[in-house]
Structures are given as C-alpha cells and as structure tokens.
Amino acid sequence: MNQKLQQPEDERQMTEFSIGRDGLRYHYNGYRYDKWQDAVAYARLMRDRPWQADAGGSFVPSKKLAPPTEKELAQMASLGIRFDGGVYRFGDFRYDKLADAVNYAKRDPPRQED
C-alpha cells in the first residue's frame, strides 16, 4: 500500500536524497520502492557508506526481463524466490534483478513451518 507523504518534511527528504516518484512508486539509486520509508532508509544507508557509489535520482527502467533459465529457477526454488509479473519476489519484497533477490534470500532464508 502506498502511503501519502507527510508535508513538508518528506518533501525536504525527497529533495535531500534525490528520491523520485512516478505516482505509484518511489525511486532511488536505480531501485523502486512501494513504501516511502523504504526509499528513505536505503538513501540514509547509502549516505552512511561514503565509499559506496550513490547514484541517487530516478529509476530508469531497463529492458524487459527475460524469464529465468532452468538453472536460475533451480536456484530460486532453493531460496524461496518466485518470478511473478516480470519481477523477482522474496517474502514481501520485489526485486528487478535476480542477484538482489538472491543476496537478500541468503541473508534471510525462509523460515520452515513446524
């Protein structure tokens, strides 16, 4: 669910962190976010890492993703990653790049139900 910005502090942060918005999602450093707080949290994290490139600015969509290969599907299945609607999904999050979904899945493996 997309929340409304809190004026004027959120507008100030949008400017400070170069966070874009397309009317539906927030964009920062090549990534899209459904939640304002997620975009700001990532922007703050990048500011705390001066050695890491911080491109900031709006998301530029890449070419349409090709479906995952058989090898990628096997890796995704082992980590609980799905490919749905042209994006990779792990838990409640969407990723445009399989590598990002894999990195997060390896950090936070799915919990086994008893």
CYANA upper distance limits for C-alpha pairs under 8 A (distance plus 0.5 A):
  1 MET  CA     34 ASP  CA      7.55
  1 MET  CA     35 LYS  CA      7.86
  2 ASN  CA     24 LEU  CA      7.62
  2 ASN  CA     25 ARG  CA      8.07
  2 ASN  CA     34 ASP  CA      6.56
  2 ASN  CA     35 LYS  CA      6.44
  2 ASN  CA     36 TRP  CA      8.20
  3 GLN  CA     35 LYS  CA      7.43
  3 GLN  CA     36 TRP  CA      7.64
  5 LEU  CA     10 ASP  CA      6.32
  5 LEU  CA     11 GLU  CA      7.95
  5 LEU  CA     36 TRP  CA      8.13
  6 GLN  CA     10 ASP  CA      5.90
  6 GLN  CA     11 GLU  CA      8.19
  7 GLN  CA     11 GLU  CA      6.74
  8 PRO  CA     12 ARG  CA      6.76
  9 GLU  CA     13 GLN  CA      6.80
 10 ASP  CA     14 MET  CA      6.59
 11 GLU  CA     15 THR  CA      6.84
 12 ARG  CA     16 GLU  CA      6.58
 13 GLN  CA     17 PHE  CA      6.35
 13 GLN  CA     18 SER  CA      8.42
 13 GLN  CA     19 ILE  CA      8.34
 13 GLN  CA     40 VAL  CA      8.07
 14 MET  CA     18 SER  CA      6.06
 14 MET  CA     19 ILE  CA      5.28
 14 MET  CA     20 GLY  CA      7.53
 15 THR  CA     19 ILE  CA      7.18
 17 PHE  CA     40 VAL  CA      8.04
 17 PHE  CA     43 ALA  CA      6.66
 17 PHE  CA     44 ARG  CA      8.43
 17 PHE  CA     56 GLY  CA      7.35
 17 PHE  CA     57 GLY  CA      8.40
 18 SER  CA     28 TYR  CA      7.51
 18 SER  CA     56 GLY  CA      6.10
 18 SER  CA     57 GLY  CA      5.34
 18 SER  CA     58 SER  CA      8.01
 19 ILE  CA     26 TYR  CA      7.16
 19 ILE  CA     27 HIS  CA      6.08
 19 ILE  CA     28 TYR  CA      5.55
 19 ILE  CA     39 ALA  CA      7.80
 19 ILE  CA     40 VAL  CA      8.35
 19 ILE  CA     56 GLY  CA      7.39
 19 ILE  CA     57 GLY  CA      6.19
 19 ILE  CA     58 SER  CA      7.05
 20 GLY  CA     26 TYR  CA      6.10
 20 GLY  CA     27 HIS  CA      5.30
 20 GLY  CA     28 TYR  CA      6.97
 20 GLY  CA     57 GLY  CA      6.72
 20 GLY  CA     58 SER  CA      5.48
 20 GLY  CA     59 PHE  CA      8.05
 21 ARG  CA     25 ARG  CA      6.20
 21 ARG  CA     26 TYR  CA      4.92
 21 ARG  CA     27 HIS  CA      6.34
 21 ARG  CA     58 SER  CA      8.09
 22 ASP  CA     26 TYR  CA      7.20
 22 ASP  CA     27 HIS  CA      8.35
 24 LEU  CA     34 ASP  CA      7.90
 25 ARG  CA     32 ARG  CA      6.75
 25 ARG  CA     33 TYR  CA      6.08
 25 ARG  CA     34 ASP  CA      5.54
 25 ARG  CA     35 LYS  CA      7.90
 26 TYR  CA     32 ARG  CA      6.16
 26 TYR  CA     33 TYR  CA      5.52
 26 TYR  CA     34 ASP  CA      6.86
 26 TYR  CA     35 LYS  CA      7.65
 26 TYR  CA     36 TRP  CA      6.91
 26 TYR  CA     39 ALA  CA      7.04
 27 HIS  CA     31 TYR  CA      6.18
 27 HIS  CA     32 ARG  CA      5.08
 27 HIS  CA     33 TYR  CA      6.67
 27 HIS  CA     39 ALA  CA      7.46
 27 HIS  CA     57 GLY  CA      7.57
 27 HIS  CA     58 SER  CA      5.72
 27 HIS  CA     59 PHE  CA      5.69
 28 TYR  CA     32 ARG  CA      7.06
 28 TYR  CA     33 TYR  CA      8.47
 28 TYR  CA     39 ALA  CA      6.84
 28 TYR  CA     43 ALA  CA      7.60
 28 TYR  CA     56 GLY  CA      5.77
 28 TYR  CA     57 GLY  CA      5.98
 28 TYR  CA     58 SER  CA      6.21
 28 TYR  CA     59 PHE  CA      6.76
 29 ASN  CA     43 ALA  CA      8.40
 29 ASN  CA     54 ASP  CA      6.94
 29 ASN  CA     55 ALA  CA      5.52
 29 ASN  CA     56 GLY  CA      4.57
 29 ASN  CA     57 GLY  CA      6.37
 29 ASN  CA     58 SER  CA      7.41
 29 ASN  CA     59 PHE  CA      7.27
 30 GLY  CA     55 ALA  CA      8.00
 30 GLY  CA     56 GLY  CA      7.80
 30 GLY  CA     57 GLY  CA      8.09
 30 GLY  CA     58 SER  CA      7.26
 30 GLY  CA     59 PHE  CA      5.11
 30 GLY  CA     60 VAL  CA      7.10
 31 TYR  CA     59 PHE  CA      6.41
 31 TYR  CA     96 ASP  CA      8.33
 32 ARG  CA     39 ALA  CA      8.30
 32 ARG  CA     59 PHE  CA      7.14
 33 TYR  CA     38 ASP  CA      6.90
 33 TYR  CA     39 ALA  CA      6.36
 34 ASP  CA     38 ASP  CA      8.24
 35 LYS  CA     39 ALA  CA      7.27
 36 TRP  CA     40 VAL  CA      6.88
 37 GLN  CA     41 ALA  CA      6.46
 38 ASP  CA     42 TYR  CA      6.68
 39 ALA  CA     43 ALA  CA      6.67
 40 VAL  CA     44 ARG  CA      6.62
 41 ALA  CA     45 LEU  CA      6.66
 42 TYR  CA     46 MET  CA      6.69
 43 ALA  CA     47 ARG  CA      6.81
 43 ALA  CA     56 GLY  CA      8.23
 44 ARG  CA     48 ASP  CA      6.81
 45 LEU  CA     49 ARG  CA      7.10
 46 MET  CA     50 PRO  CA      7.63
 46 MET  CA     52 GLN  CA      7.54
 46 MET  CA     53 ALA  CA      8.38
 46 MET  CA     54 ASP  CA      6.73
 47 ARG  CA     54 ASP  CA      8.04
 64 LYS  CA     86 GLY  CA      8.21
 65 LEU  CA     86 GLY  CA      6.90
 65 LEU  CA     87 VAL  CA      8.46
 67 PRO  CA     83 PHE  CA      8.39
 67 PRO  CA     86 GLY  CA      8.22
 68 PRO  CA     72 GLU  CA      6.07
 68 PRO  CA     73 LEU  CA      6.51
 68 PRO  CA     83 PHE  CA      8.20
 69 THR  CA     73 LEU  CA      6.57
 70 GLU  CA     74 ALA  CA      6.77
 71 LYS  CA     75 GLN  CA      6.90
 72 GLU  CA     76 MET  CA      6.51
 73 LEU  CA     77 ALA  CA      6.55
 74 ALA  CA     78 SER  CA      6.84
 75 GLN  CA     79 LEU  CA      7.01
 76 MET  CA     80 GLY  CA      6.45
 76 MET  CA     81 ILE  CA      5.19
 76 MET  CA     82 ARG  CA      7.12
 76 MET  CA    102 VAL  CA      8.00
 77 ALA  CA     81 ILE  CA      6.54
 77 ALA  CA     82 ARG  CA      7.95
 79 LEU  CA    102 VAL  CA      7.82
 79 LEU  CA    105 ALA  CA      6.55
 79 LEU  CA    106 LYS  CA      7.72
 79 LEU  CA    109 PRO  CA      7.17
 79 LEU  CA    110 PRO  CA      7.71
 80 GLY  CA     90 PHE  CA      7.10
 80 GLY  CA    105 ALA  CA      8.00
 80 GLY  CA    109 PRO  CA      8.34
 80 GLY  CA    110 PRO  CA      7.01
 81 ILE  CA     88 TYR  CA      7.19
 81 ILE  CA     89 ARG  CA      6.07
 81 ILE  CA     90 PHE  CA      5.38
 81 ILE  CA     91 GLY  CA      8.36
 81 ILE  CA    101 ALA  CA      7.61
 81 ILE  CA    102 VAL  CA      8.15
 81 ILE  CA    105 ALA  CA      8.01
 82 ARG  CA     88 TYR  CA      6.12
 82 ARG  CA     89 ARG  CA      5.52
 82 ARG  CA     90 PHE  CA      7.10
 83 PHE  CA     87 VAL  CA      6.16
 83 PHE  CA     88 TYR  CA      4.98
 83 PHE  CA     89 ARG  CA      6.61
 84 ASP  CA     88 TYR  CA      6.81
 84 ASP  CA     89 ARG  CA      7.51
 86 GLY  CA     96 ASP  CA      8.46
 87 VAL  CA     94 ARG  CA      6.74
 87 VAL  CA     95 TYR  CA      6.31
 87 VAL  CA     96 ASP  CA      5.81
 87 VAL  CA     97 LYS  CA      8.14
 88 TYR  CA     94 ARG  CA      6.14
 88 TYR  CA     95 TYR  CA      5.47
 88 TYR  CA     96 ASP  CA      6.71
 88 TYR  CA     97 LYS  CA      7.45
 88 TYR  CA     98 LEU  CA      6.73
 88 TYR  CA    101 ALA  CA      7.11
 89 ARG  CA     93 PHE  CA      6.22
 89 ARG  CA     94 ARG  CA      5.06
 89 ARG  CA     95 TYR  CA      6.62
 89 ARG  CA    101 ALA  CA      7.49
 90 PHE  CA     94 ARG  CA      7.06
 90 PHE  CA     95 TYR  CA      8.41
 90 PHE  CA    101 ALA  CA      6.81
 90 PHE  CA    104 TYR  CA      8.47
 90 PHE  CA    105 ALA  CA      7.25
 91 GLY  CA    110 PRO  CA      8.40
 94 ARG  CA    101 ALA  CA      8.31
 95 TYR  CA    100 ASP  CA      6.97
 95 TYR  CA    101 ALA  CA      6.33
 96 ASP  CA    100 ASP  CA      8.29
 97 LYS  CA    101 ALA  CA      7.21
 98 LEU  CA    102 VAL  CA      6.60
 99 ALA  CA    103 ASN  CA      6.64
100 ASP  CA    104 TYR  CA      6.84
101 ALA  CA    105 ALA  CA      6.49
102 VAL  CA    106 LYS  CA      6.55
103 ASN  CA    107 ARG  CA      6.92
104 TYR  CA    108 ASP  CA      6.59
105 ALA  CA    109 PRO  CA      5.68
105 ALA  CA    110 PRO  CA      7.91
